[in-house]
Amino acid sequence: MRFKAILSLIGTAVLVYSLNRSWNFGKPIPPLGKFLDPFHGFWKNAETKSMKPGEASLSGLSGNVSIVYDSTLIPHIYAANEEDLFFAQGYVTAKHRLWQMEFQTMAAAGRISEILGPAAVDFDRGQRRIGMVYAAQNSLNEMEKDPVLKKITERYTEGINAYITSLNYEKLPLEYKLLDYRPEPWTPLKSGLLLKYMAKTLNIGEKDFEMTNALKLFGRETIDLLFPDNEHVGDPIVDNTGNWKFKPTLIDSVAPALPKELVQIKPMEKSSPDVGSNNWAVAGSKTASGSPLLCNDPHLELNLPSIWFIIHLNAPGFNSMGASLPGAPAVISGFNDSIAWGETNAQRDLVDWYKIQFKDSSKNEYFSDGHWKPVQKVVEKISIKGNKPFFDTVVYTHHGPVTFDESYHGTNEKNHYSFRWIAHDPSKELLTFYLLNKGKNHHDYTEALNHYASPAQNFVFACVNGDIAMRIQGKYPVRRKNEGRFVLDGTKTSDEWHAFIPNDQNVMYKNPTRGFVSSANQYPVDDTYPYYVMSNHYEAYRNRRINQRLNEMNKITPQDLMNLQADNYNLKAAESLPTWLTMIDTLKLNPTEKQAYQKLKTWDYINNIESEGASYYEAWYRALYAMIWDEMQNDKLSLPYPTAYTTIKLVKEKPDLSFFDIISTPEKETAAGVVRKSFSEGVKTIETWMQQNKKSPTWADYKDSYIQHLARLEPLSYHVKHGGNNNIVNAHSKRNGPSWRMVVSLEKAGVKAWGVYPGGQSGNPGSPYYNNMIDVLTAEHYFDLHFNTSADQTKKFAVSTLTLKSNSK
Amino acid sequence: MKFIIQTLSLMLVCFACQFFLPWWSMAIAAFLLGYFFNNKKGQSFFAGLLGVGILWFAMAYYIDTATDSILTEKMNKLLPLNTFLLTTIIGGLVGGLATLSGSLFNKRKTSKYY
């Protein structure tokens, strides 16, 4: 009897133990007992729209903070001073977005293997090897020298930690329960890491290795034809022709020699060229109200929880609202009582690779200007869930880390390249945002931007006093022609960055005569600007459509600009499709091809949800692009791809270009041949798609936009039906698109604003506020961003309140 | 009768425990109840299985209805089995085994009270 009892007890204990821990049988399994327990497990993460008023007693506050949630779950924070305000911002952001905040900063720091296991090691090593933590630490050191910034980041950190401390298992965000780990304390370094994460997203699209290979394989002339520095299409962001009245900084004008090598490195995963943005501001002379209007619409990879968190921050001397980044204090794209501002990515090459000559295989010394200099070696410890840690040695030269070597993405490559990235330099971008949040006029905006280094942005501005402005702000090296397009010689300091463009010589203007400013990642400036400007990619279509519309429009209302943000006109198709259709011999088409031809011929170039022409065009374009640039598909070498604009232009203007020949076919194709073949191929693709999906190829279905949960969990992600595409003002492609749409009317009687983004304020997949804005965005609607001044006024449309009480004596 | 009372007691006591303590507290409660009720092996096991199983199911059902199945649907896709089934089985199995163990530890197999 005793024996049975003990056996049964042990059995129970083993069962309880195994249900209290996570397992991995090929697929990770959460601790099932803990996780399924309806008293504390995942069930407890299910929420409803109504929320009881809450109260929390916290140490670290000097007084009470009142937080009012409006019907979109936007918190309006009212604090007695700025210190409490940033504490509350940290607290409330963590309350809704803690898992995301931590996950993103762990991704930035190369620590995802700790959560997801061995599959993430390659990614983590990459993050360490481009010096993400090194960059964040440099930034943090600089921020801590600034007393205001130090205070803000510390208070923000304390607020987050006050929330983390209050968590028990029951209250943990769902993802922690699912992946079985707990949040660690927040630190100001994590805020720094988050900003570097954005910098990486916006800067790492460079193609120096690819261009170097192409130069060697195809020669200089072809490179200049396929990859012009400036496509000279549309208006630059700032056209100030002949009025750049400053004395530019000059450096040794001898351009670095062009490399003659092939680089056999497998480059890192890069940001999609679809990452970009639109912003513009219209002067009162063109608006119905007579007050300026400002719009911002950053296009980023669309994920859940959403990249932005809308917040209203109010304290004496401080009243701003807009999109914040969970993990960074203040508002990043928003407005206050006097001004509004927003950003788009300022494409410019801010990344270089220097070829390093090591003395020997120990890699302890490298050659620079006739001397052997010592390297610095950093041992990176990468902890891996369920495995032993991985140790990785990263070699740093004075340029930066040597990212690739025989152990990482460079098995066949004997040379080493050191990574120079502007984001490695000390900087304090958060000060810019803090000052913008408090800014009153154009002078304050200019002053705020002087502190901004990277990632470079096109900052649009408008003020209730009627001013509008655009400034492309970043820390830009003074470059010589072609410098930065290819790999550089790391043994000569003459090839390095010697000077930076002074802030007041950056591209900017105020109140231009055309009555509006705008940017959409196009070439930034007119030809008379005295510095060399180059990027891996400038967008050629969105800016032209936006400027055309803004030029035509008068008496503009906020609704007009909302319509423009949702504009689905496909300029790329309008410029290419008529030519391509003339190249098709309709007599040779089979019945399905004939149908497709008709659909394309009658298509109005609008990428609406229901449009079928848009799907046929896209399938055709993709097939054509792949057939033309099949030369760039190389198993051993990475090669660059020209832009859509250049591709389409070459089809029209250089029909005999050798690239039009499809390598895998015996005959020699010209432009018309490849257009015809890709048409058949595109139609076949659509046919196959129709058979697989059993529905007609309407654009939104065919495009199949997908908003993915950050841990790539399908059930927590959404397929959405929306119009638009890349190269269209409504820039919603499959994975990238409008991440935050804002329209601000800067009226003297009171600033009004509207906003929406494809997600929701809550990061909790069990909350109705997790995805409630997606359908609003795809219907091209906006939420009223209630921007009143007192908590009492805001309470009129509140769904709930949260009071943070100080428990310190 | 004793079986029914034991099952109901299990539901009540485990409910109270779990309100304040981690999930495995119900195993300890079930063990103690198994000991004190000192029922037959089979009956003890089933009392635990039903008591905790029903408790977990009811609680999960309550949350599910109150929140319009907002998370249940997502979890059904994420987990290998239906969440209600899984929740009930896991809760019931632990409850059943713990109650059985408790009853086995009690040597006096006859009860004065029932």
Interface residues (C-beta under 8 A of the other chain):
Chain A: M1 K4 A5 S8 L9 G11 T12 L15 V16 L19 N20 L32 G33 K34 L36 D37 P38 F39 H40 G41 F42 W43 K44 N45 A46 E47 T48 Y169 L174 L178 L713 E714 P715 L716 P765 G766 S767 P768
Chain B: Q18 F19 P22 W23 W24 A27 F31 W56 M59 A60 I63 D64 A66 T67 D68 I70 L71 T72 K74 M75 K77 L78 T83 L86 T87 I90 G91 L93 V94 L97 A98 L100 S101 L104 F105 K107
